[in-house]
């Protein structure tokens, strides 16, 4: 059995007066990783205990099941058993019956891993029939169902055909892959004193296990730097959303790629958009201008303008800053960042507004304890001095070569002016979702 699973109660069945021929769970949700069933049961047959059988998706075809068990009973007898393709193939433990001490109920816990997958279904149980005399049984049982359909219903029956007694109770739990105490699955889960954070470095699905209110940081992929007299790439657009009401359903997370650098004269390519659920996508960063006098491209933040008269590309409103124009005979423009424009070809500074997200998750660029996201890429200098990328993962450039923007920051790529290398790649985007503990 798993240790401290994040268990969500799905359904409880309690037998009423008159008893019940079986206990069944139907319409089982397919959103969990595993299932656990906890059963407290007494059976109305004239014996110390009665064996229990299972039927997955309603099937009582014995040839679909294989049973193995280790058990001990009557104080000193121990043994093992197996059954394949016969009436015992669906056995899965025992419950107290009429001859057991009055009003005692057996306890029974079952674990079913990967129940929604397209694989054979494994079921394991530990059980004991509560009884103050020596006429009791306890054991471990396992069952394999050689049918690969996902489990959508599960039935527990008695071997004798007698009823479960009144007050017999079973609860079905779903097990999530969330960190213990977290309220959702998906991404890399971390926490600080106040929040859980889900960090997506690649596209995926965010699935709350209950209704929550969340804040979301969505950063697109950065643009690539240009090539030849070239400018830095613009950072990916950055958007922050607060107090989003999310239900217990899956939300698609798209993490945009950074643009690949170029080995030929011209502008760098644009980065790709990122998105969380139905929220407006952050726009990929604009590529830097390349070749003589080339203009920067529009993006979340704009790419810089190439030497000598290239103009910087525009930014998307609310997501970043424009790239800067070239300085004639001096430097190509830097790409805009989410926190500001560039100066002297240096990449525009990224945003530090979400430094607490970086501190909790390790994402972004740590500059003296402050975390930045979506810095612009550096334009190529005519002076021969190295030019820095913007804080927040922007790529640098200069005689020492090009540094790509940092992955998962949305930074813009650095420019290049030589013939033997490519310009800098833009940094891939990132999505971070947080909610209160």
MORAJO-V294177 format. One record per pair of residues at least 24 apart in sequence whose ideal C-beta (glycine too) atoms are under 10 Angstrom apart, sorted by the first residue. I is the first residue (numbers start at 1). J is the second residue. Records with the same first field share a line. If there is no record, write none. Layout:
I = J ; J
This chain:
1 = 36 ; 109 ; 110 ; 111 ; 124 ; 125 ; 126
2 = 33 ; 34 ; 36 ; 111 ; 113 ; 175
3 = 180
4 = 180 ; 181
5 = 32 ; 33 ; 34 ; 36 ; 111 ; 173 ; 174 ; 175 ; 176 ; 177 ; 178 ; 180
6 = 32 ; 33 ; 173 ; 174 ; 175 ; 176 ; 177 ; 178 ; 179 ; 180 ; 181 ; 182 ; 183 ; 184 ; 185 ; 209
7 = 32 ; 34 ; 35 ; 36 ; 38 ; 171 ; 173 ; 174 ; 175 ; 176 ; 209
8 = 32 ; 172 ; 173 ; 174 ; 175 ; 176 ; 178 ; 183 ; 209 ; 210 ; 248
9 = 36 ; 38 ; 171 ; 172 ; 173 ; 174
10 = 35 ; 36 ; 37 ; 171 ; 172 ; 173 ; 174
11 = 37 ; 170 ; 171 ; 172 ; 173 ; 174
12 = 38 ; 169 ; 170 ; 171 ; 172 ; 173
13 = 37 ; 39 ; 156 ; 164 ; 168 ; 169 ; 170 ; 171 ; 172
14 = 40 ; 166 ; 167 ; 168 ; 169 ; 170 ; 171
15 = 41 ; 42 ; 163 ; 164 ; 165 ; 166 ; 167 ; 168 ; 169 ; 170
16 = 166 ; 167 ; 168
17 = 165 ; 166 ; 167
18 = 163 ; 165 ; 166
19 = 43 ; 44 ; 162 ; 163 ; 164 ; 165 ; 166 ; 167 ; 168
20 = 163 ; 164 ; 165 ; 166 ; 168
21 = 155 ; 157 ; 158 ; 161 ; 162 ; 163 ; 164
22 = 52 ; 53 ; 55 ; 155 ; 156 ; 157 ; 158 ; 163 ; 164
23 = 52 ; 154 ; 155 ; 156 ; 157 ; 158 ; 164 ; 168 ; 169 ; 170 ; 172
24 = 55 ; 58 ; 153 ; 154 ; 155 ; 156 ; 157 ; 170
25 = 151 ; 152 ; 153 ; 154 ; 155 ; 156 ; 170 ; 171 ; 172
26 = 57 ; 58 ; 152 ; 153 ; 154 ; 155
27 = 152 ; 153
28 = 57 ; 112 ; 115 ; 116 ; 150 ; 151 ; 152 ; 153 ; 154 ; 172 ; 174
29 = 116 ; 152 ; 172 ; 174 ; 248
30 = 115 ; 116 ; 117 ; 150 ; 151 ; 152 ; 174
31 = 116 ; 174 ; 176 ; 185 ; 205 ; 207 ; 209 ; 248 ; 249 ; 250
32 = 115 ; 116 ; 173 ; 174 ; 175 ; 176 ; 177 ; 185 ; 207 ; 209
33 = 113 ; 114 ; 115 ; 116 ; 117 ; 174 ; 175 ; 176 ; 177 ; 178 ; 185
34 = 111 ; 112 ; 113 ; 114 ; 115 ; 116 ; 173 ; 174 ; 175 ; 176 ; 177
35 = 110 ; 111 ; 112 ; 113 ; 114 ; 115 ; 116 ; 123 ; 151 ; 154 ; 172 ; 173 ; 174 ; 175
36 = 109 ; 110 ; 111 ; 112 ; 113 ; 171 ; 172 ; 173 ; 174 ; 175
37 = 92 ; 108 ; 109 ; 110 ; 111 ; 112 ; 123 ; 125 ; 154 ; 156 ; 170 ; 171 ; 172 ; 173
38 = 107 ; 108 ; 109 ; 110 ; 169 ; 170 ; 171 ; 172 ; 173
39 = 93 ; 95 ; 105 ; 106 ; 107 ; 108 ; 109 ; 110 ; 125 ; 127 ; 156 ; 164 ; 168 ; 169 ; 170 ; 171 ; 172
40 = 95 ; 96 ; 105 ; 106 ; 107 ; 108 ; 130 ; 167 ; 168 ; 169 ; 170 ; 171
41 = 93 ; 94 ; 95 ; 96 ; 97 ; 105 ; 106 ; 107 ; 108 ; 127 ; 129 ; 156 ; 158 ; 164 ; 165 ; 167 ; 168 ; 169 ; 170
42 = 95 ; 96 ; 97 ; 98 ; 100 ; 102 ; 103 ; 104 ; 105 ; 106 ; 129 ; 130 ; 163 ; 164 ; 165 ; 166 ; 167 ; 168
43 = 94 ; 95 ; 96 ; 97 ; 98 ; 100 ; 105 ; 106 ; 129 ; 158 ; 159 ; 160 ; 162 ; 163 ; 164 ; 165 ; 168
44 = 97 ; 98 ; 158 ; 160 ; 162 ; 163 ; 164 ; 165 ; 166 ; 168
45 = 95 ; 97 ; 98 ; 99 ; 158 ; 159 ; 160 ; 161 ; 162 ; 163 ; 165
46 = 97 ; 98 ; 99 ; 160 ; 162
47 = 94 ; 96 ; 97 ; 98 ; 99 ; 100 ; 129 ; 135 ; 159 ; 160 ; 162
48 = 73 ; 74 ; 94 ; 96 ; 97 ; 98 ; 99 ; 100 ; 101 ; 129 ; 131 ; 133 ; 134 ; 135 ; 136 ; 137
49 = 73 ; 93 ; 94 ; 95 ; 96 ; 97 ; 98 ; 99 ; 100 ; 106 ; 127 ; 128 ; 129 ; 130 ; 131 ; 135 ; 136 ; 137 ; 159
50 = 94 ; 95 ; 96 ; 97 ; 98 ; 100 ; 106 ; 129 ; 158 ; 159 ; 160 ; 161 ; 162 ; 164
51 = 88 ; 90 ; 91 ; 92 ; 93 ; 94 ; 95 ; 97 ; 127 ; 137 ; 141 ; 157 ; 158 ; 159 ; 160
52 = 90 ; 91 ; 92 ; 93 ; 94 ; 95 ; 106 ; 108 ; 110 ; 125 ; 127 ; 141 ; 156 ; 157 ; 158 ; 159 ; 164
53 = 87 ; 88 ; 89 ; 90 ; 91 ; 92 ; 93 ; 143 ; 155 ; 156 ; 157 ; 158 ; 159
54 = 90 ; 91 ; 92 ; 93 ; 110 ; 112 ; 123 ; 125 ; 141 ; 143 ; 145 ; 154 ; 155 ; 156 ; 157
55 = 90 ; 145 ; 153 ; 154 ; 155 ; 156 ; 157
56 = 90 ; 112 ; 115 ; 121 ; 123 ; 143 ; 145 ; 147 ; 149 ; 151 ; 152 ; 153 ; 154 ; 155
57 = 121 ; 145 ; 147 ; 149 ; 150 ; 151 ; 152 ; 153 ; 154 ; 155
58 = 152 ; 153 ; 154 ; 155
59 = 90 ; 145 ; 147 ; 149 ; 153 ; 155
60 = 87 ; 90 ; 155 ; 157
61 = 85 ; 89 ; 90 ; 145 ; 147
62 = 86 ; 87 ; 88 ; 89 ; 90
63 = 89 ; 146
64 = 89 ; 90 ; 120 ; 121 ; 144 ; 145 ; 146 ; 147
65 = 89 ; 90 ; 91 ; 92 ; 121 ; 123 ; 143 ; 144 ; 145 ; 146 ; 147
66 = 90 ; 120 ; 142 ; 143 ; 144 ; 145 ; 146
67 = 91 ; 92 ; 123 ; 141 ; 142 ; 143 ; 144
68 = 124 ; 140 ; 141 ; 142 ; 143 ; 144
69 = 93 ; 94 ; 125 ; 127 ; 139 ; 140 ; 141 ; 142 ; 143
70 = 138 ; 139 ; 140 ; 141 ; 142
71 = 127 ; 137 ; 138 ; 139 ; 140 ; 141
72 = 128 ; 136 ; 137 ; 138 ; 139
73 = 129 ; 134 ; 135 ; 136 ; 137 ; 138 ; 139
74 = 133 ; 134 ; 135 ; 136 ; 137
75 = 133 ; 134 ; 135 ; 136
76 = 134
77 = 134 ; 137
78 = 139
79 = 139
80 = 139 ; 140
81 = 139 ; 141
83 = 143
84 = 144
87 = 159
88 = 159
89 = 143 ; 144 ; 145
90 = 123 ; 143 ; 145 ; 157 ; 159
91 = 125 ; 141 ; 143 ; 159
92 = 123 ; 124 ; 125 ; 127 ; 141 ; 142 ; 143 ; 156 ; 157
93 = 125 ; 126 ; 127 ; 128 ; 129 ; 137 ; 138 ; 139 ; 140 ; 141 ; 143 ; 156
94 = 125 ; 127 ; 128 ; 129 ; 136 ; 137 ; 138 ; 139 ; 141 ; 158 ; 159
95 = 127 ; 128 ; 129 ; 130 ; 137 ; 156 ; 158 ; 159 ; 164 ; 165 ; 168
96 = 128 ; 129 ; 130 ; 131 ; 136 ; 137 ; 165 ; 168
97 = 129 ; 131 ; 135 ; 158 ; 160 ; 162 ; 165
98 = 162 ; 165
99 = 131 ; 133 ; 135
100 = 129 ; 130 ; 131 ; 132 ; 133 ; 135 ; 136
101 = 129 ; 130 ; 131 ; 132 ; 133 ; 135 ; 136
102 = 132
103 = 130 ; 165 ; 167
104 = 129 ; 130 ; 131 ; 132 ; 136
105 = 129 ; 130 ; 165 ; 167 ; 168 ; 169
106 = 130 ; 131 ; 136 ; 137 ; 138 ; 168
107 = 138
108 = 141 ; 156 ; 170
110 = 141 ; 143 ; 154 ; 156 ; 170 ; 172
111 = 142 ; 173 ; 175
112 = 143 ; 145 ; 151 ; 154 ; 172 ; 175
113 = 175
114 = 150 ; 151
115 = 150 ; 151 ; 152 ; 154 ; 174 ; 175
116 = 149 ; 150 ; 151 ; 152 ; 174
117 = 148 ; 149 ; 150 ; 151
118 = 148 ; 149 ; 150
119 = 148 ; 150
120 = 144 ; 145 ; 146 ; 147 ; 148
121 = 145 ; 146 ; 147 ; 148 ; 149 ; 150 ; 151 ; 154
123 = 151 ; 154
174 = 209
176 = 207 ; 208 ; 209
177 = 207
178 = 207 ; 208 ; 209
181 = 437
182 = 208 ; 209 ; 435 ; 437
183 = 208 ; 209 ; 210 ; 211 ; 212 ; 214 ; 246 ; 248 ; 435 ; 436 ; 437
184 = 208 ; 209 ; 210 ; 212 ; 214 ; 246 ; 248 ; 251 ; 433 ; 435
185 = 209 ; 250
186 = 250 ; 251 ; 253 ; 431 ; 433
187 = 253 ; 255 ; 361 ; 430 ; 431 ; 432 ; 433
188 = 361 ; 362 ; 363 ; 432
189 = 361
190 = 360 ; 361 ; 362 ; 363 ; 432 ; 434
191 = 360 ; 361 ; 434 ; 437
192 = 356 ; 357 ; 359 ; 360 ; 361 ; 434 ; 437
193 = 360 ; 437
194 = 356 ; 360 ; 434 ; 435 ; 436 ; 437
195 = 356 ; 357 ; 360 ; 433 ; 434 ; 435 ; 436 ; 437
196 = 360 ; 433 ; 434 ; 435 ; 436 ; 437
197 = 356 ; 357 ; 359 ; 360 ; 361 ; 362 ; 363 ; 432 ; 433 ; 434 ; 435
198 = 253 ; 361 ; 431 ; 432 ; 433 ; 434 ; 435
199 = 357 ; 358 ; 360 ; 361 ; 362 ; 363 ; 408 ; 430 ; 431 ; 432 ; 433 ; 434
200 = 253 ; 254 ; 255 ; 274 ; 276 ; 408 ; 429 ; 430 ; 431 ; 432 ; 433
201 = 255 ; 363 ; 407 ; 408 ; 428 ; 429 ; 430 ; 431 ; 432
202 = 253 ; 254 ; 255 ; 257 ; 408 ; 428 ; 429 ; 430 ; 431
203 = 252 ; 253 ; 254 ; 255 ; 256 ; 257 ; 274 ; 275 ; 429 ; 431
204 = 250 ; 251 ; 252 ; 253 ; 254 ; 255 ; 431
205 = 249 ; 250 ; 251 ; 252 ; 253 ; 277
206 = 246 ; 249 ; 250 ; 251 ; 252 ; 253 ; 276 ; 277 ; 431 ; 433
207 = 246 ; 248 ; 249 ; 250 ; 251
208 = 246 ; 247 ; 248 ; 249 ; 250 ; 251 ; 433 ; 435
209 = 248
210 = 246 ; 247 ; 248
211 = 245 ; 246 ; 247 ; 248 ; 249
212 = 244 ; 245 ; 246 ; 247 ; 248 ; 433 ; 435 ; 436
213 = 242 ; 243 ; 244 ; 245 ; 246 ; 435 ; 436
214 = 241 ; 242 ; 243 ; 244 ; 245 ; 246 ; 251 ; 276 ; 433 ; 434 ; 435 ; 436
215 = 240 ; 241 ; 242 ; 243 ; 244 ; 354 ; 357 ; 432 ; 433 ; 434 ; 435 ; 436
216 = 240 ; 241 ; 242 ; 244 ; 246 ; 251 ; 253 ; 276 ; 277 ; 279 ; 431 ; 432 ; 433 ; 434 ; 435
217 = 241 ; 274 ; 276 ; 282 ; 351 ; 353 ; 354 ; 357 ; 358 ; 361 ; 363 ; 364 ; 373 ; 430 ; 431 ; 432 ; 433 ; 434
218 = 253 ; 254 ; 255 ; 256 ; 273 ; 274 ; 275 ; 276 ; 277 ; 279 ; 280 ; 281 ; 282 ; 319 ; 410 ; 429 ; 430 ; 431 ; 432 ; 433
219 = 255 ; 256 ; 271 ; 274 ; 282 ; 285 ; 300 ; 319 ; 320 ; 338 ; 350 ; 351 ; 354 ; 363 ; 364 ; 373 ; 374 ; 392 ; 393 ; 408 ; 409 ; 410 ; 411 ; 427 ; 428 ; 429 ; 430 ; 431 ; 432
220 = 254 ; 255 ; 256 ; 257 ; 258 ; 270 ; 271 ; 272 ; 273 ; 274 ; 275 ; 281 ; 282 ; 283 ; 284 ; 285 ; 299 ; 300 ; 301 ; 316 ; 319 ; 320 ; 374 ; 410 ; 426 ; 428 ; 429 ; 430 ; 431
221 = 255 ; 256 ; 257 ; 258 ; 259 ; 270 ; 271 ; 272 ; 273 ; 274 ; 282 ; 283 ; 284 ; 285 ; 299 ; 300 ; 405 ; 407 ; 408 ; 409 ; 410 ; 411 ; 412 ; 425 ; 426 ; 427 ; 428 ; 429 ; 430
222 = 256 ; 257 ; 258 ; 259 ; 268 ; 270 ; 271 ; 272 ; 284 ; 285 ; 286 ; 287 ; 299 ; 300 ; 301 ; 303 ; 320 ; 335 ; 337 ; 347 ; 374 ; 375 ; 376 ; 377 ; 389 ; 392 ; 393 ; 394 ; 395 ; 404 ; 405 ; 406 ; 407 ; 409 ; 410 ; 411 ; 412 ; 413 ; 424 ; 425 ; 426 ; 427 ; 428 ; 429
223 = 258 ; 259 ; 267 ; 268 ; 269 ; 270 ; 271 ; 272 ; 284 ; 285 ; 286 ; 287 ; 288 ; 296 ; 297 ; 298 ; 299 ; 300 ; 301 ; 302 ; 303 ; 304 ; 313 ; 323 ; 335 ; 336 ; 376 ; 377 ; 405 ; 410 ; 411 ; 412 ; 413 ; 424 ; 425 ; 426 ; 427
224 = 258 ; 259 ; 260 ; 261 ; 262 ; 267 ; 268 ; 269 ; 270 ; 271 ; 285 ; 286 ; 287 ; 288 ; 290 ; 297 ; 303 ; 335 ; 377 ; 395 ; 404 ; 405 ; 412 ; 413 ; 414 ; 415 ; 416 ; 422 ; 423 ; 424 ; 425 ; 426
225 = 259 ; 261 ; 262 ; 267 ; 268 ; 269 ; 287 ; 288 ; 289 ; 290 ; 303 ; 304 ; 332 ; 334 ; 335 ; 347 ; 376 ; 377 ; 378 ; 379 ; 380 ; 389 ; 394 ; 395 ; 396 ; 397 ; 402 ; 403 ; 404 ; 405 ; 412 ; 413 ; 414 ; 415 ; 416 ; 422 ; 423 ; 424 ; 425 ; 426
226 = 261 ; 262 ; 265 ; 266 ; 267 ; 268 ; 269 ; 287 ; 288 ; 289 ; 290 ; 291 ; 294 ; 295 ; 296 ; 297 ; 303 ; 304 ; 305 ; 306 ; 310 ; 332 ; 333 ; 335 ; 377 ; 379 ; 380 ; 413 ; 414 ; 415 ; 416 ; 417 ; 423 ; 424
227 = 261 ; 262 ; 263 ; 264 ; 265 ; 266 ; 267 ; 268 ; 288 ; 290 ; 291 ; 294 ; 306 ; 380 ; 402 ; 415 ; 416 ; 417 ; 418 ; 419 ; 421 ; 422 ; 423 ; 424
228 = 262 ; 264 ; 265 ; 266 ; 290 ; 291 ; 292 ; 294 ; 306 ; 307 ; 332 ; 380 ; 415 ; 416 ; 417 ; 418 ; 419 ; 423
229 = 265 ; 289 ; 290 ; 291 ; 292 ; 293 ; 294 ; 306 ; 307 ; 308 ; 310 ; 326 ; 332 ; 379 ; 380 ; 382 ; 415 ; 417
230 = 262 ; 265 ; 266 ; 267 ; 268 ; 287 ; 288 ; 289 ; 290 ; 291 ; 292 ; 294 ; 296 ; 303 ; 304 ; 305 ; 306 ; 307 ; 310 ; 326 ; 332 ; 333 ; 377 ; 379 ; 380 ; 397 ; 402 ; 414 ; 415 ; 416 ; 417 ; 423 ; 424
231 = 267 ; 268 ; 286 ; 287 ; 288 ; 289 ; 290 ; 294 ; 295 ; 296 ; 297 ; 302 ; 303 ; 304 ; 305 ; 306 ; 307 ; 310 ; 311 ; 312 ; 313 ; 323 ; 324 ; 325 ; 326 ; 331 ; 332 ; 333 ; 334 ; 335 ; 342 ; 345 ; 376 ; 377 ; 378 ; 379 ; 380 ; 397 ; 412 ; 414 ; 415 ; 423
232 = 268 ; 285 ; 287 ; 288 ; 289 ; 296 ; 303 ; 304 ; 312 ; 323 ; 324 ; 332 ; 333 ; 334 ; 335 ; 336 ; 337 ; 342 ; 345 ; 346 ; 347 ; 348 ; 375 ; 376 ; 377 ; 378 ; 379 ; 380 ; 387 ; 389 ; 390 ; 394 ; 395 ; 396 ; 397 ; 405 ; 411 ; 412 ; 413 ; 414 ; 415 ; 423 ; 424 ; 426
233 = 258 ; 259 ; 261 ; 267 ; 268 ; 269 ; 270 ; 271 ; 284 ; 285 ; 286 ; 287 ; 288 ; 289 ; 296 ; 297 ; 299 ; 301 ; 302 ; 303 ; 304 ; 313 ; 323 ; 334 ; 335 ; 336 ; 347 ; 376 ; 377 ; 378 ; 379 ; 389 ; 394 ; 395 ; 405 ; 411 ; 412 ; 413 ; 414 ; 415 ; 423 ; 424 ; 425 ; 426 ; 427
234 = 259 ; 268 ; 270 ; 271 ; 283 ; 284 ; 285 ; 286 ; 287 ; 288 ; 296 ; 297 ; 298 ; 299 ; 300 ; 301 ; 302 ; 303 ; 304 ; 312 ; 313 ; 314 ; 315 ; 316 ; 320 ; 321 ; 322 ; 323 ; 334 ; 335 ; 336 ; 337 ; 338 ; 342 ; 347 ; 348 ; 374 ; 376 ; 377 ; 394 ; 410 ; 411 ; 412 ; 413 ; 426
235 = 271 ; 284 ; 285 ; 286 ; 299 ; 300 ; 301 ; 302 ; 303 ; 315 ; 319 ; 320 ; 321 ; 323 ; 335 ; 336 ; 337 ; 338 ; 339 ; 347 ; 348 ; 349 ; 350 ; 351 ; 373 ; 374 ; 375 ; 376 ; 377 ; 389 ; 390 ; 392 ; 393 ; 394 ; 405 ; 409 ; 410 ; 411 ; 412 ; 413 ; 426 ; 427 ; 429
236 = 270 ; 271 ; 272 ; 273 ; 274 ; 282 ; 283 ; 284 ; 285 ; 286 ; 299 ; 300 ; 301 ; 319 ; 320 ; 337 ; 338 ; 373 ; 374 ; 393 ; 405 ; 409 ; 410 ; 411 ; 412 ; 426 ; 427 ; 428 ; 429 ; 430
237 = 271 ; 273 ; 274 ; 280 ; 281 ; 282 ; 283 ; 284 ; 285 ; 286 ; 299 ; 300 ; 301 ; 315 ; 316 ; 317 ; 318 ; 319 ; 320 ; 338 ; 374 ; 410 ; 429
238 = 274 ; 282 ; 283 ; 285 ; 300 ; 301 ; 316 ; 318 ; 319 ; 320 ; 337 ; 338 ; 339 ; 350 ; 351 ; 353 ; 354 ; 373 ; 374 ; 392 ; 410 ; 429 ; 430
239 = 274 ; 275 ; 276 ; 279 ; 280 ; 281 ; 282 ; 283 ; 300 ; 316 ; 318 ; 319 ; 320 ; 338
240 = 282 ; 318 ; 351 ; 353 ; 354 ; 357 ; 373 ; 432
241 = 276 ; 277 ; 279 ; 280 ; 433
244 = 276 ; 277 ; 279 ; 433 ; 435
246 = 276 ; 277 ; 433 ; 435
249 = 277
250 = 277
251 = 275 ; 276 ; 277 ; 278 ; 279 ; 433
252 = 276 ; 277 ; 278
253 = 277 ; 431 ; 433
254 = 281 ; 282 ; 429 ; 431
255 = 408 ; 410 ; 428 ; 429 ; 430 ; 431
256 = 281 ; 282 ; 283 ; 284 ; 285 ; 300 ; 410 ; 426 ; 428 ; 429 ; 430 ; 431
257 = 284 ; 407 ; 425 ; 426 ; 427 ; 428 ; 429
258 = 284 ; 285 ; 393 ; 395 ; 404 ; 405 ; 406 ; 407 ; 408 ; 409 ; 410 ; 411 ; 412 ; 413 ; 424 ; 425 ; 426 ; 427 ; 428 ; 429
259 = 284 ; 285 ; 286 ; 287 ; 288 ; 297 ; 299 ; 303 ; 405 ; 412 ; 413 ; 423 ; 424 ; 425 ; 426 ; 427 ; 428
260 = 404 ; 413 ; 422 ; 423 ; 424 ; 425 ; 426
261 = 287 ; 377 ; 395 ; 402 ; 404 ; 405 ; 413 ; 414 ; 415 ; 416 ; 421 ; 422 ; 423 ; 424 ; 425 ; 426
262 = 287 ; 288 ; 290 ; 413 ; 416 ; 422 ; 423 ; 424 ; 425
263 = 416 ; 418 ; 419 ; 420 ; 421 ; 422 ; 423
264 = 290 ; 291 ; 419 ; 422 ; 423
265 = 290 ; 291 ; 292 ; 294 ; 306 ; 417 ; 419
266 = 290 ; 291 ; 294 ; 306 ; 423
267 = 291 ; 294 ; 295 ; 296 ; 297 ; 303 ; 306 ; 310 ; 313 ; 423
268 = 294 ; 296 ; 297 ; 303 ; 304 ; 335 ; 377 ; 412 ; 413 ; 414 ; 415 ; 416 ; 422 ; 423 ; 424 ; 425 ; 426
269 = 297 ; 303 ; 413 ; 423 ; 425 ; 426
270 = 297 ; 298 ; 299 ; 300 ; 303 ; 313 ; 426
271 = 299 ; 300 ; 301 ; 405 ; 410 ; 411 ; 412 ; 413 ; 425 ; 426 ; 427 ; 428 ; 429
272 = 426 ; 428 ; 429
273 = 299 ; 300 ; 429
274 = 300 ; 410 ; 428 ; 429 ; 430 ; 431
275 = 429 ; 431
276 = 431 ; 432 ; 433
277 = 431 ; 433
279 = 431
280 = 318 ; 319
281 = 319
282 = 316 ; 318 ; 319 ; 320 ; 338 ; 374 ; 410 ; 429 ; 431
283 = 315 ; 316 ; 319 ; 320
284 = 316 ; 410 ; 426 ; 429
285 = 313 ; 315 ; 316 ; 319 ; 320 ; 323 ; 335 ; 336 ; 337 ; 338 ; 374 ; 376 ; 377 ; 394 ; 405 ; 410 ; 411 ; 412 ; 413 ; 426 ; 427 ; 429
286 = 312 ; 313 ; 314 ; 315 ; 316 ; 320 ; 322 ; 323 ; 335 ; 336 ; 376 ; 412 ; 426
287 = 313 ; 323 ; 335 ; 377 ; 412 ; 413 ; 423 ; 426
288 = 312 ; 313 ; 323 ; 332 ; 333 ; 334 ; 335 ; 347 ; 376 ; 377 ; 378 ; 379 ; 380 ; 395 ; 397 ; 412 ; 413 ; 414 ; 415 ; 416 ; 423 ; 424 ; 426
289 = 313 ; 323 ; 325 ; 326 ; 332 ; 333 ; 335 ; 379 ; 415
290 = 332 ; 380 ; 415 ; 416 ; 417 ; 423
292 = 326
293 = 326 ; 328 ; 332
294 = 326 ; 332
295 = 323 ; 325 ; 326 ; 333
296 = 322 ; 323 ; 324 ; 325 ; 326 ; 332 ; 333 ; 334 ; 335 ; 336 ; 379 ; 412
297 = 323 ; 335
298 = 322 ; 323
299 = 323 ; 335 ; 336 ; 412 ; 426
300 = 336 ; 337 ; 338 ; 374 ; 410 ; 412 ; 429
301 = 335 ; 336 ; 337 ; 338 ; 339 ; 340 ; 341 ; 342 ; 347 ; 348 ; 350 ; 374 ; 375 ; 376 ; 377 ; 390 ; 394 ; 410 ; 411 ; 412
302 = 333 ; 335 ; 336 ; 341 ; 348 ; 376 ; 412
303 = 333 ; 334 ; 335 ; 336 ; 376 ; 377 ; 379 ; 412 ; 413 ; 415 ; 426
304 = 331 ; 332 ; 333 ; 334 ; 335 ; 336 ; 341 ; 342 ; 345 ; 346 ; 347 ; 348 ; 376 ; 377 ; 378 ; 379 ; 380 ; 412 ; 415
305 = 332 ; 333 ; 334 ; 379
306 = 332 ; 333 ; 379 ; 380 ; 415 ; 417
307 = 331 ; 332 ; 333 ; 345 ; 379 ; 380 ; 381 ; 382 ; 415 ; 417
308 = 332 ; 382
310 = 379
312 = 336 ; 341 ; 342 ; 348 ; 376 ; 379
315 = 341 ; 348
319 = 374
320 = 348 ; 350 ; 351 ; 374 ; 376 ; 410 ; 412
321 = 348 ; 349 ; 351 ; 374 ; 376 ; 390
322 = 348 ; 376
323 = 347 ; 348 ; 376 ; 377 ; 379 ; 412
324 = 348 ; 376 ; 379
325 = 379
326 = 379 ; 380 ; 382
327 = 379 ; 381 ; 382
328 = 382
329 = 382 ; 383
330 = 379 ; 381 ; 382 ; 383
331 = 378 ; 379 ; 380 ; 381 ; 382 ; 383 ; 385 ; 387 ; 397 ; 415
332 = 378 ; 379 ; 380 ; 381 ; 382 ; 387 ; 397 ; 415 ; 417
333 = 376 ; 378 ; 379 ; 380 ; 415
334 = 375 ; 376 ; 377 ; 378 ; 379 ; 380 ; 387 ; 388 ; 389 ; 390 ; 394 ; 397 ; 412 ; 414 ; 415
335 = 375 ; 376 ; 377 ; 378 ; 379 ; 389 ; 390 ; 394 ; 395 ; 405 ; 411 ; 412 ; 413 ; 414 ; 415 ; 426
336 = 374 ; 375 ; 376 ; 377 ; 390 ; 394 ; 412
337 = 372 ; 373 ; 374 ; 375 ; 376 ; 377 ; 389 ; 390 ; 391 ; 392 ; 393 ; 394 ; 410 ; 411 ; 412
338 = 372 ; 373 ; 374 ; 375 ; 376 ; 390 ; 392 ; 409 ; 410 ; 411
339 = 372 ; 373 ; 374 ; 375 ; 376 ; 390 ; 391 ; 392
340 = 375 ; 376 ; 390 ; 391
341 = 376 ; 390
342 = 375 ; 376 ; 377 ; 378 ; 379 ; 387 ; 388 ; 389 ; 390 ; 394 ; 412
344 = 378 ; 379 ; 381 ; 383 ; 385 ; 387 ; 388
345 = 378 ; 379 ; 380 ; 381 ; 382 ; 383 ; 385 ; 387 ; 388 ; 397 ; 398 ; 415
346 = 375 ; 376 ; 377 ; 378 ; 379 ; 381 ; 387 ; 388 ; 389 ; 390 ; 391 ; 394 ; 396
347 = 375 ; 376 ; 377 ; 378 ; 379 ; 387 ; 388 ; 389 ; 390 ; 391 ; 392 ; 393 ; 394 ; 395 ; 396 ; 397 ; 405 ; 411 ; 412 ; 413 ; 414 ; 415
348 = 374 ; 375 ; 376 ; 377 ; 378 ; 389 ; 390 ; 391 ; 392 ; 394 ; 412
349 = 374 ; 375 ; 376 ; 389 ; 390 ; 391 ; 392 ; 394
350 = 374 ; 375 ; 376 ; 389 ; 390 ; 391 ; 392 ; 393 ; 394 ; 409 ; 410 ; 411 ; 412
351 = 375 ; 391 ; 392 ; 410
352 = 391 ; 392
354 = 432 ; 434
356 = 434
357 = 430 ; 432 ; 433 ; 434
358 = 392 ; 409 ; 430 ; 432
360 = 432 ; 434
361 = 430 ; 432 ; 434
363 = 393 ; 406 ; 408 ; 409 ; 430 ; 432
364 = 391 ; 392 ; 393 ; 406 ; 408 ; 409 ; 410 ; 411 ; 430 ; 432
365 = 389 ; 390 ; 391 ; 392 ; 393 ; 394 ; 406 ; 409 ; 411 ; 427
366 = 391
367 = 391 ; 392
371 = 409
372 = 409 ; 411
373 = 406 ; 408 ; 409 ; 410 ; 411 ; 427 ; 429 ; 430 ; 432
374 = 405 ; 409 ; 410 ; 411 ; 412 ; 427 ; 429 ; 430
375 = 405 ; 406 ; 409 ; 410 ; 411 ; 412 ; 427
376 = 405 ; 411 ; 412 ; 413 ; 414
377 = 402 ; 403 ; 404 ; 405 ; 411 ; 412 ; 413 ; 414 ; 415 ; 423 ; 424 ; 425 ; 426 ; 427
378 = 402 ; 403 ; 412 ; 413 ; 414 ; 415 ; 424
379 = 414 ; 415 ; 417
380 = 414 ; 415 ; 416 ; 417 ; 418 ; 423
381 = 415 ; 417
382 = 417
386 = 414
387 = 414 ; 415
388 = 414
389 = 413 ; 414 ; 424 ; 427
392 = 427
393 = 426 ; 427 ; 428 ; 430
394 = 424 ; 426 ; 427
395 = 423 ; 424 ; 425 ; 426 ; 427
396 = 424
397 = 423 ; 424
408 = 432
